[in-house]
Amino acid sequence: MTFSASYYCPHCETMVELERDAYLADKAVTPYPFEGWEYAAPDEAFEDAEGVRFVCGESDGPGIEWRTNPWNETEEGEYEAETDLGCGEPFYLSFVKFADGEELDPRAPAEYVRLSEGMSTKTPRGPTFER
């Protein structure tokens, strides 16, 4: 079963409508890719990827349509800015991703870094003055 889902570019708010399978669960739309996620172009078989990489205003094809964000329309039915459709910047639709039956949090760092050994990190160390 497929349906159309709409997303907007986080850079310029241009809308994109994507025809996709209903079983895919959206995680987020961001101006940057999540670490460890693999992205496909919207005109590729993105169902096997972990997200879709859009370039705003590009990749017209079957199952994808770009349009101006209707929320930017004025009362007279015109748009606030007369520009080309899309800004050309990349943005990313990430799907929910699981590992060992647990949903992965893309904000969690892949590894933790220890900044200092044996020093307290409760307060920053200020400058030292020689007298």
TIMIDO-993425 format. One line per 3 residues: number of its first residue (from 1); for each residue x, y, z of N, C-alpha, C. Coordinates in steps of 0.1 Angstrom, whole numbers, plus 5000, padded with zeros to 4 digits. Layout:
<recs>
NUM = X:Y:Z:X:Y:Z:X:Y:Z ~ ... $
</recs>
This chain:
<recs>
1 = 5008:4988:5000:5000:5000:5000:5009:5012:5000 ~ 5006:5022:4991:5014:5034:4990:5005:5046:4992 ~ 5011:5057:4996:5004:5069:4998:5014:5081:4996 $
4 = 5009:5093:4994:5017:5105:4993:5020:5111:5006 ~ 5032:5114:5009:5036:5121:5021:5043:5134:5017 ~ 5040:5145:5024:5046:5158:5021:5056:5162:5032 $
7 = 5067:5167:5027:5078:5172:5036:5082:5186:5031 ~ 5089:5194:5039:5093:5207:5034:5108:5208:5037 ~ 5115:5215:5028:5129:5218:5029:5132:5226:5042 $
10 = 5141:5222:5051:5143:5230:5063:5151:5243:5060 ~ 5156:5244:5047:5163:5257:5043:5154:5267:5038 ~ 5144:5264:5029:5136:5274:5023:5121:5271:5023 $
13 = 5117:5260:5029:5103:5256:5031:5096:5252:5018 ~ 5103:5249:5007:5097:5244:4995:5092:5230:4999 ~ 5080:5226:4994:5073:5214:4997:5077:5203:4987 $
16 = 5079:5191:4991:5080:5180:4983:5070:5169:4987 ~ 5064:5163:4977:5054:5152:4979:5061:5140:4973 ~ 5061:5129:4982:5068:5117:4978:5058:5105:4980 $
19 = 5057:5097:4969:5049:5085:4969:5057:5074:4976 ~ 5052:5068:4987:5060:5059:4994:5051:5048:5000 ~ 5058:5037:5005:5051:5026:5011:5046:5031:5025 $
22 = 5035:5025:5029:5029:5029:5042:5037:5024:5054 ~ 5044:5013:5052:5051:5007:5064:5063:5014:5068 ~ 5068:5024:5060:5080:5031:5064:5076:5042:5075 $
25 = 5083:5042:5086:5080:5052:5096:5091:5063:5096 ~ 5086:5075:5096:5095:5087:5095:5101:5090:5109 ~ 5114:5093:5109:5120:5097:5121:5121:5112:5122 $
28 = 5127:5118:5111:5129:5133:5111:5133:5137:5097 ~ 5131:5150:5094:5136:5157:5083:5146:5168:5088 ~ 5158:5166:5083:5169:5175:5088:5178:5181:5077 $
31 = 5185:5191:5079:5194:5197:5069:5207:5189:5068 ~ 5209:5179:5076:5221:5171:5077:5218:5156:5078 ~ 5226:5148:5073:5224:5133:5075:5227:5129:5089 $
34 = 5220:5118:5094:5223:5112:5107:5235:5103:5105 ~ 5244:5103:5115:5256:5095:5114:5252:5080:5114 ~ 5257:5072:5105:5254:5058:5104:5242:5055:5095 $
37 = 5234:5064:5091:5222:5062:5082:5227:5062:5068 ~ 5221:5053:5060:5224:5053:5045:5212:5058:5038 ~ 5214:5068:5029:5203:5075:5022:5203:5071:5007 $
40 = 5192:5071:5001:5190:5069:4987:5183:5081:4981 ~ 5185:5083:4968:5178:5094:4961:5163:5091:4960 ~ 5155:5101:4958:5140:5098:4958:5136:5090:4946 $
43 = 5144:5090:4935:5140:5083:4923:5147:5069:4923 ~ 5154:5065:4934:5159:5051:4936:5150:5043:4944 ~ 5153:5031:4947:5146:5022:4955:5149:5025:4970 $
46 = 5143:5035:4975:5147:5040:4989:5141:5031:5000 ~ 5132:5022:4997:5126:5014:5007:5136:5005:5014 ~ 5147:5002:5007:5158:4994:5013:5168:5002:5021 $
49 = 5168:5015:5019:5177:5025:5026:5171:5029:5039 ~ 5178:5037:5046:5174:5042:5059:5169:5056:5059 ~ 5168:5061:5047:5163:5074:5045:5164:5079:5030 $
52 = 5160:5091:5028:5160:5097:5014:5167:5110:5015 ~ 5177:5111:5005:5184:5124:5004:5178:5132:4992 ~ 5172:5144:4996:5166:5152:4986:5176:5164:4983 $
55 = 5176:5169:4971:5182:5181:4967:5170:5190:4963 ~ 5168:5201:4971:5156:5209:4970:5154:5214:4956 ~ 5142:5210:4951:5138:5215:4937:5142:5206:4926 $
58 = 5151:5196:4929:5156:5187:4918:5149:5173:4919 ~ 5152:5164:4910:5148:5150:4909:5133:5149:4907 ~ 5127:5157:4898:5113:5154:4894:5113:5141:4887 $
61 = 5103:5133:4890:5101:5120:4884:5089:5113:4889 ~ 5088:5100:4886:5076:5093:4891:5076:5092:4907 ~ 5065:5096:4912:5064:5095:4927:5069:5107:4935 $
64 = 5074:5118:4928:5079:5129:4935:5075:5142:4928 ~ 5070:5152:4936:5065:5164:4931:5069:5176:4940 ~ 5075:5186:4934:5079:5198:4942:5069:5209:4940 $
67 = 5066:5216:4951:5057:5228:4950:5060:5238:4961 ~ 5054:5250:4959:5057:5261:4968:5049:5258:4981 ~ 5054:5261:4992:5048:5259:5005:5035:5268:5006 $
70 = 5023:5262:5007:5011:5269:5008:5010:5279:5020 ~ 5018:5276:5030:5017:5285:5042:5024:5299:5039 ~ 5032:5300:5028:5038:5312:5025:5029:5321:5016 $
73 = 5017:5316:5013:5008:5324:5005:5002:5336:5012 ~ 5001:5347:5005:4995:5359:5011:4980:5359:5009 ~ 4973:5368:5015:4958:5369:5014:4954:5370:5000 $
76 = 4962:5377:4991:4958:5379:4977:4960:5367:4969 ~ 4965:5356:4974:4968:5344:4967:4981:5344:4960 ~ 4990:5353:4964:5003:5353:4958:5013:5348:4969 $
79 = 5025:5346:4965:5035:5341:4974:5044:5352:4978 ~ 5049:5352:4991:5058:5362:4996:5070:5365:4988 ~ 5076:5355:4982:5088:5356:4974:5087:5350:4961 $
82 = 5089:5357:4950:5089:5351:4937:5102:5346:4933 ~ 5105:5333:4936:5118:5327:4933:5116:5314:4925 ~ 5127:5309:4920:5126:5295:4914:5122:5285:4925 $
85 = 5116:5275:4921:5111:5264:4930:5123:5257:4936 ~ 5126:5258:4948:5136:5251:4955:5149:5259:4956 ~ 5157:5256:4966:5170:5263:4968:5182:5256:4964 $
88 = 5181:5243:4960:5192:5235:4956:5200:5229:4967 ~ 5196:5231:4980:5204:5226:4991:5199:5212:4994 ~ 5208:5203:4999:5204:5190:5003:5197:5190:5016 $
91 = 5187:5180:5018:5181:5178:5031:5177:5163:5031 ~ 5175:5158:5043:5174:5143:5045:5161:5139:5053 ~ 5154:5130:5047:5143:5123:5054:5149:5110:5060 $
94 = 5148:5109:5073:5154:5097:5079:5142:5088:5084 ~ 5143:5075:5082:5133:5066:5087:5137:5061:5101 ~ 5127:5055:5108:5130:5049:5121:5139:5037:5118 $
97 = 5149:5035:5126:5159:5025:5124:5160:5016:5137 ~ 5161:5003:5136:5162:4994:5147:5174:4986:5147 ~ 5180:4983:5158:5191:4974:5160:5189:4965:5172 $
100 = 5189:4952:5170:5186:4943:5181:5173:4945:5188 ~ 5163:4949:5180:5149:4951:5185:5147:4964:5192 ~ 5157:4973:5193:5157:4986:5199:5157:4997:5189 $
103 = 5149:5007:5190:5149:5019:5181:5162:5027:5184 ~ 5170:5030:5173:5182:5037:5175:5179:5052:5176 ~ 5187:5059:5185:5186:5073:5187:5197:5080:5179 $
106 = 5194:5087:5168:5205:5093:5160:5213:5104:5168 ~ 5208:5109:5179:5215:5119:5186:5226:5113:5195 ~ 5225:5100:5198:5234:5093:5207:5248:5092:5199 $
109 = 5258:5096:5205:5271:5094:5198:5275:5080:5196 ~ 5282:5078:5185:5287:5064:5182:5297:5059:5192 ~ 5304:5068:5198:5314:5064:5209:5315:5076:5218 $
112 = 5319:5073:5230:5321:5083:5240:5336:5087:5241 ~ 5339:5099:5243:5352:5104:5244:5355:5109:5258 ~ 5366:5104:5264:5369:5108:5278:5379:5120:5276 $
115 = 5375:5132:5281:5382:5144:5279:5394:5145:5288 ~ 5393:5141:5301:5404:5142:5310:5404:5130:5320 ~ 5415:5126:5323:5416:5115:5333:5421:5120:5346 $
118 = 5414:5117:5357:5418:5120:5370:5414:5135:5374 ~ 5408:5142:5365:5405:5156:5368:5390:5157:5370 ~ 5385:5165:5379:5371:5167:5381:5366:5176:5369 $
121 = 5354:5173:5364:5349:5180:5353:5336:5188:5358 ~ 5334:5189:5371:5323:5196:5376:5323:5211:5373 ~ 5335:5217:5373:5336:5231:5371:5348:5233:5361 $
124 = 5347:5244:5353:5358:5246:5344:5370:5252:5352 ~ 5382:5250:5348:5394:5256:5354:5396:5269:5348 ~ 5397:5279:5356:5399:5293:5352:5413:5296:5349 $
127 = 5416:5308:5345:5430:5312:5342:5438:5313:5354 ~ 5451:5310:5353:5460:5312:5364:5468:5325:5363 ~ 5470:5332:5374:5477:5344:5373:5490:5342:5381 $
130 = 5501:5347:5376:5514:5347:5383:5515:5360:5391 ~ 5520:5359:5403:5523:5371:5411:5537:5374:5413 $
</recs>
